[in-house]
Amino acid sequence: MNTLQFKGNWNIAKGKLKQKYARLTDEDLLLVEGKEDELIGRIQRRTGATKEVIEQTLNECSSSHKKTL
């Protein structure tokens, strides 16, 4: 997933991430351009999930949104 695709689906992805990882806060999910790795690190710190699992979840959030359009 590239940065532009990710940003386009970000609000939907945030909601799905908060559902999956209830420990995340809005502050954890702030997306700053060029800081995707930092975001993944924040999610890892809060949830203990691996980078691969988080990236897979982000991809699934993006993919499920595209199917509903």
N, C-alpha and C positions, 0 to 999 in steps of 0.2 A: 504494500500500500504506500503510495507516495504522500507527501505532506499535504498537497492540495486536496486529494481525495479525503484524507483524514480530517482536515479542517471542515470540509463540506458536510461531513456527517457528525461533527463533534458534539453537538447538543444531544443528539439521540444516543451517541456512544456514551456520553457522561451518565445519562440516566440508566443505561444498561449496566455500566460499570458499578454504579452505586447500588444497583439491585444485587449484582453478583458479589460485590465486596462491600458489605455494609459499613465497614470501618473507615471508608474513604470519606473525606470531607470535600466541600466545594473548593477549598484552598488547595487541597491535594490535586485537584483536577484542573487547575488553571493551566491553560495551554499558552505558552509563550513561543512565538515563532522561532524555529530552530532549536527548541528545547525538548524535543520528543524523548530523547534519552533520559533527560532529567525527570520527565513525567513518568516514564517507565520505572525509574529508580524510586520515585516517591511511592508508586503503587506497590513495588516490591517491598519497600520498608514497612508499609502499613499492613500488607496482606501476607507476606512471606512466600508469595507465589514466585515462580521462576520467570525470567525474562521471556522465555519461549512461551510459557502459558499465557502471560499477559499479552504478548504480541498476537497469539492465536485468538484470544478473547477480543482484542481490538479488531482484528480482521473479521471475526464472526459478527461483531456489532455492526461493522460497516456493510458486510454482505447481507445481513438480515434486513437492514434499512433499504438497500437497493431493491430487494425483492418486493417490498411493500409499495414502491413508487409506481 
